[in-house]
Amino acid sequence: MPVGSYVVDTRTGRFGVVMGHEGPYVQLRPYGGGREWDAAPDAVREAAPAERPTVTAPPPATPASAPRADGDSGGHRSPGSASPVPRTDPRA
């Protein structure tokens, strides 16, 4: 199996991506990352298209200047602007 192939380790039932070949073993890593494991080449088969992971697009990035859902801009406050936490003057 070529590096990058989506495969199934038939002895464990785990799905993975071929990361390389080391000695008599195929090195596999789970979809999306994780700890590699070794599998015997005769126990590895190509994953069917229905078994392969589906890639979903990440949500669009939100510009840093956009207001947050909680109403806070998340940015720095200018000097003299009202603070969200009332301050008490210890001298009063």
Contact map, one row per residue, 1 for C-alpha under 8 A:
11101000000000000100000000000000000000000000010000000000000000000000000000000000000000000000
11111000000000000101000000000000000000000000000000000000000000000000000000000000000000000000
11111000000000001111000000000000000000000000000000000000000000000000000000000000000000000000
01111100000000001110000000000000000000000000000000000000000000000000000000000000000000000000
11111110000000001100000000000000000000000000010000000000000000000000000000000000000000000000
00011111000000111100000000000000000000000000011000010000000000000000000000000000000000000000
00001111100000111100000000000000000000000001111000000000000000000000000000000000000000000000
00000111110011110000000000000000000000000001111000000000000000000000000000000000000000000000
00000011111111110000000000000000000000100011100000000000000000000000000000000000000000000000
00000001111111000000000000000000000000000011100000000000000000000000000000000000000000000000
00000000111110000000000000000000000000000010000000000000000000000000000000000000000000000000
00000000111111000000000000000000000000000000000000000000000000000000000000000000000000000000
00000001111111100000000000000000000000000000000000000000000000000000000000000000000000000000
00000001110111110000000000000100000000000000000000000000000000000000000000000000000000000000
00000111100011111000000000000110000000000000001000000000000000000000000000000000000000000000
00000111100001111100000000011110000000000000000000000000000000000000000000000000000000000000
00111110000000111110000000011110000000000000000000000000000000000000000000000000000000000000
11111110000000011111000001111000000000000000000000000000000000000000000000000000000000000000
00110000000000001111100001111000000000000000000000000000000000000000000000000000000000000000
01100000000000000111110001110000000000000000000000000000000000000000000000000000000000000000
00000000000000000011111111100000000000000000000000000000000000000000000000000000000000000000
00000000000000000001111111100000000000000000000000000000000000000000000000000000000000000000
00000000000000000000111110000000000000000000000000000000000000000000000000000000000000000000
00000000000000000000111111000000000000011000000000000000000000000000000000000000000000000000
00000000000000000000111111100000000001111000000000000000000000000000000000000000000000000000
00000000000000000111110111110000000001111000000000000000000000000000000000000000000000000000
00000000000000000111110011111000000111100000000000000000000000000000000000000000000000000000
00000000000000011111000001111100000111100000000000000000000000000000000000000000000000000000
00000000000000011110000000111110111110000000000000000000000000000000000000000000000000000000
00000000000001111000000000011111111100000000000000000000000000000000000000000000000000000000
00000000000000111000000000001111110000000000000000001000000000000000000000000000000000000000
00000000000000000000000000000111110000000000000000000000000000000000000000000000000000000000
00000000000000000000000000001111111000000000000000000000000000000000000000000000000000000000
00000000000000000000000000001111111100000000000000000000000000000000000000000000000000000000
00000000000000000000000000001100111110000000000000000000000000000000000000000000000000000000
00000000000000000000000000111100011111000000000000000000000000000000000000000000000000000000
00000000000000000000000000111000001111100000000000000000000000000000000000000000000000000000
00000000000000000000000011110000000111110000000000000000000000000000000000000000000000000000
00000000100000000000000011110000000011111011000000000000000000000000000000000000000000000000
00000000000000000000000111000000000001111111000000000000000000000000000000000000000000000000
00000000000000000000000111000000000000111111000000000000000000000000000000000000000000000000
00000000000000000000000000000000000000011111100000000000000000000000000000000000000000000000
00000000111000000000000000000000000000111111100000000000000000000000000000000000000000000000
00000011110000000000000000000000000000111111110000000000000000000000000000000000000000000000
00000011110000000000000000000000000000000111111000000000000000000000000000000000000000000000
10001111000000000000000000000000000000000001111100000000000000000000000000000000000000000000
00000111000000100000000000000000000000000000111111110000000000000000000000000000000000000000
00000000000000000000000000000000000000000000011111110000000000000000000000000000000000000000
00000000000000000000000000000000000000000000001111110000000000000000000000000000000000000000
00000000000000000000000000000000000000000000001111110000000000000000000000000000000000000000
00000000000000000000000000000000000000000000001111111000000000000000000000000000000000000000
00000100000000000000000000000000000000000000001111111100000000000000000000000000000000000000
00000000000000000000000000000010000000000000000000111110000000000000000000000000000000000000
00000000000000000000000000000000000000000000000000011111000000000000000000000000000000000000
00000000000000000000000000000000000000000000000000001111100000000000000000000000000000000000
00000000000000000000000000000000000000000000000000000111110000000000000000000000000000000000
00000000000000000000000000000000000000000000000000000011111000000000000000000000000000000000
00000000000000000000000000000000000000000000000000000001111100000000000000000000000000000000
00000000000000000000000000000000000000000000000000000000111110000000000000000000000000000000
00000000000000000000000000000000000000000000000000000000011111000000000000000000000000000000
00000000000000000000000000000000000000000000000000000000001111100000000000000000000000000000
00000000000000000000000000000000000000000000000000000000000111110100000000000000000000000000
00000000000000000000000000000000000000000000000000000000000011111100000000000000000000000000
00000000000000000000000000000000000000000000000000000000000001111100000000000000000000000000
00000000000000000000000000000000000000000000000000000000000000111110000010100000000000000000
00000000000000000000000000000000000000000000000000000000000001111111000010000000000000000000
00000000000000000000000000000000000000000000000000000000000000001111101111000000000000000000
00000000000000000000000000000000000000000000000000000000000000000111111111000000000000000000
00000000000000000000000000000000000000000000000000000000000000000011111100000000000000000000
00000000000000000000000000000000000000000000000000000000000000000001111100000000000000000000
00000000000000000000000000000000000000000000000000000000000000000011111110000000000000000000
00000000000000000000000000000000000000000000000000000000000000000011111111000000000000000000
00000000000000000000000000000000000000000000000000000000000000001111001111100000000000000000
00000000000000000000000000000000000000000000000000000000000000000011000111110000000000000000
00000000000000000000000000000000000000000000000000000000000000001000000011111000000000000000
00000000000000000000000000000000000000000000000000000000000000000000000001111100000000000000
00000000000000000000000000000000000000000000000000000000000000000000000000111110100000000000
00000000000000000000000000000000000000000000000000000000000000000000000000011111100000000000
00000000000000000000000000000000000000000000000000000000000000000000000000001111100000000000
00000000000000000000000000000000000000000000000000000000000000000000000000000111110000000000
00000000000000000000000000000000000000000000000000000000000000000000000000001111111000000000
00000000000000000000000000000000000000000000000000000000000000000000000000000001111100000000
00000000000000000000000000000000000000000000000000000000000000000000000000000000111111000000
00000000000000000000000000000000000000000000000000000000000000000000000000000000011111000000
00000000000000000000000000000000000000000000000000000000000000000000000000000000001111100000
00000000000000000000000000000000000000000000000000000000000000000000000000000000001111110000
00000000000000000000000000000000000000000000000000000000000000000000000000000000000011111000
00000000000000000000000000000000000000000000000000000000000000000000000000000000000001111101
00000000000000000000000000000000000000000000000000000000000000000000000000000000000000111111
00000000000000000000000000000000000000000000000000000000000000000000000000000000000000011111
00000000000000000000000000000000000000000000000000000000000000000000000000000000000000001111
00000000000000000000000000000000000000000000000000000000000000000000000000000000000000011111
